[in-house]
C-alpha cells in the first residue's frame, strides 16, 4: 500500500507524489482544473446535487466518479465509487483507492493506494475534488439555513 498526501499550497491543492500534479478551484467548488505531467483537465459535477463528477480533457472523459456508474483509465473491470462524509473509496478489480478528508479545514488529505492505477494523479485529484465539492455544498446549505432562520 502506498500513501499519498494532498496539501493546499499557493491557492492550489498539490499532490505530494514526486510528479507535479495540482488541482485549482473557485470558492464555490462548482468546477476546477487538474494539471498533471500528462495534460490538463476540467473537473466538474455531472449533476446539480454534486453526486457524480467527471474530469474532461480535449480527448473526452477519462475519469467519471458516480456511485451508479464510474469509469477510470486503464484496463480492468467496472470501477465502484462510494463517497461518504469524511472520505470515499474507489475499487476496481481488487485495487483500492481510499481518500480521507481532514477533520479540520486546511489539513492534508490522505490517500491510501492499493494496486496499480493508470493516470493515478488524475484519478486521485478527481476523487479529492468530488469529496471536497460535496463538503462545500453541505457547508453552503447550512449557511443558507442559518441565515434564513436568523433573519
C-alpha positions as CSV (number, residue, x, y, z in Angstrom):
1,X,0.0,0.0,0.0
2,X,1.2,3.5,-0.9
3,X,0.1,6.6,1.0
4,X,-0.2,9.9,-0.9
5,X,-0.9,13.3,0.6
6,X,-2.7,16.3,-1.0
7,X,-1.9,19.7,0.6
8,X,-3.0,23.2,-0.1
9,X,-0.1,25.3,-1.5
10,X,-0.3,28.8,-3.0
11,X,-4.1,28.6,-3.8
12,X,-3.9,25.1,-5.3
13,X,-4.1,21.5,-3.9
14,X,-0.8,19.8,-4.7
15,X,-0.2,16.0,-4.8
16,X,3.0,15.0,-3.0
17,X,3.8,12.2,-5.4
18,X,7.0,13.5,-6.9
19,X,5.3,14.4,-10.2
20,X,3.9,17.9,-10.4
21,X,0.1,17.4,-10.2
22,X,-2.3,20.1,-8.9
23,X,-6.0,21.0,-8.5
24,X,-7.2,24.6,-8.6
25,X,-10.8,25.6,-7.9
26,X,-13.1,28.5,-7.3
27,X,-14.6,29.3,-3.9
28,X,-17.9,27.5,-4.6
29,X,-16.2,24.4,-5.9
30,X,-18.5,24.2,-8.9
31,X,-15.6,23.4,-11.2
32,X,-11.9,23.0,-11.1
33,X,-8.8,22.4,-13.2
34,X,-6.4,19.5,-12.8
35,X,-2.9,19.6,-14.2
36,X,-0.6,16.6,-14.3
37,X,2.5,15.8,-16.3
38,X,0.3,14.3,-19.0
39,X,-2.2,17.1,-19.5
40,X,-4.9,19.4,-18.3
41,X,-8.5,18.6,-17.4
42,X,-11.6,20.4,-16.3
43,X,-13.4,18.7,-13.4
44,X,-17.0,19.4,-12.5
45,X,-20.1,17.8,-11.1
46,X,-22.3,15.9,-13.6
47,X,-25.5,16.8,-11.8
48,X,-27.0,19.6,-9.7
49,X,-26.7,17.7,-6.4
50,X,-23.0,17.0,-6.9
51,X,-23.3,13.2,-6.7
52,X,-21.4,12.4,-9.9
53,X,-18.2,14.1,-11.1
54,X,-16.2,14.0,-14.4
55,X,-12.8,15.1,-15.5
56,X,-12.9,16.2,-19.1
57,X,-10.0,16.8,-21.5
58,X,-9.7,17.5,-25.1
59,X,-10.0,13.8,-25.9
60,X,-13.1,13.0,-23.8
61,X,-13.8,12.0,-20.3
62,X,-11.1,9.8,-18.8
63,X,-12.5,9.8,-15.3
64,X,-16.1,9.6,-14.1
65,X,-16.9,9.1,-10.5
66,X,-20.5,8.3,-9.8
67,X,-22.0,5.8,-7.3
68,X,-24.0,4.3,-10.1
69,X,-21.5,4.3,-13.0
70,X,-17.9,5.1,-12.7
71,X,-15.0,4.9,-15.2
72,X,-11.3,5.3,-14.7
73,X,-8.5,5.0,-17.3
74,X,-6.6,1.7,-17.8
75,X,-7.5,-1.9,-18.3
76,X,-9.9,-3.7,-15.9
77,X,-13.4,-4.2,-14.9
78,X,-16.1,-1.8,-13.6
79,X,-15.0,0.8,-11.0
80,X,-17.1,1.3,-8.0
81,X,-17.1,4.8,-6.3
82,X,-18.5,5.1,-2.7
83,X,-18.4,8.6,-1.3
84,X,-19.0,9.4,2.3
85,X,-19.0,12.4,4.7
86,X,-15.3,12.2,5.6
87,X,-13.9,10.3,2.7
88,X,-14.6,8.0,-0.2
89,X,-13.4,4.8,-1.8
90,X,-12.8,3.7,-5.4
91,X,-12.4,0.0,-6.0
92,X,-11.7,-1.9,-9.3
93,X,-10.6,-5.5,-9.7
94,X,-9.3,-5.7,-6.1
95,X,-7.3,-2.4,-6.4
96,X,-8.4,0.2,-3.9
97,X,-8.0,4.0,-3.6
98,X,-9.3,5.3,-0.2
99,X,-9.4,9.1,0.3
100,X,-9.7,10.6,3.8
101,X,-10.6,14.3,4.2
102,X,-9.0,16.2,7.1
103,X,-11.1,16.8,10.2
104,X,-10.0,20.4,10.3
105,X,-10.0,22.9,7.5
106,X,-6.7,23.3,5.7
107,X,-5.3,19.9,6.9
108,X,-3.8,17.4,4.4
109,X,-5.9,14.9,2.6
110,X,-4.7,11.3,2.9
111,X,-5.0,8.9,0.0
112,X,-4.2,5.2,0.5
113,X,-3.5,3.4,-2.8
114,X,-3.5,-0.4,-3.2
115,X,-2.6,-1.9,-6.6
116,X,-1.8,-0.3,-9.9
117,X,-3.8,2.6,-11.3
118,X,-3.4,4.2,-14.7
119,X,-3.3,8.0,-14.5
120,X,-3.1,7.8,-10.7
121,X,-2.6,11.6,-10.2
122,X,-5.7,12.4,-12.3
123,X,-7.9,9.8,-10.5
124,X,-6.7,10.9,-7.1
125,X,-7.3,14.7,-7.7
126,X,-10.7,14.0,-9.3
127,X,-11.7,12.0,-6.2
128,X,-10.4,14.8,-3.9
129,X,-12.4,17.4,-5.9
130,X,-15.5,15.2,-5.7
131,X,-15.4,14.9,-1.9
132,X,-14.4,18.5,-1.2
133,X,-17.1,19.8,-3.6
134,X,-19.7,17.8,-1.7
135,X,-18.4,19.1,1.6
136,X,-18.6,22.7,0.3
137,X,-22.1,22.2,-0.9
138,X,-23.2,21.0,2.5
139,X,-21.5,24.0,4.1
140,X,-23.3,26.4,1.8
141,X,-26.6,24.8,2.6
142,X,-26.0,25.1,6.3
143,X,-25.0,28.7,6.0
144,X,-28.2,29.4,4.0
145,X,-30.4,27.7,6.5
146,X,-28.8,29.5,9.5
147,X,-29.1,32.9,7.8
148,X,-32.7,32.3,6.8
149,X,-33.5,31.3,10.4
150,X,-31.9,34.3,11.9
151,X,-33.3,36.9,9.5
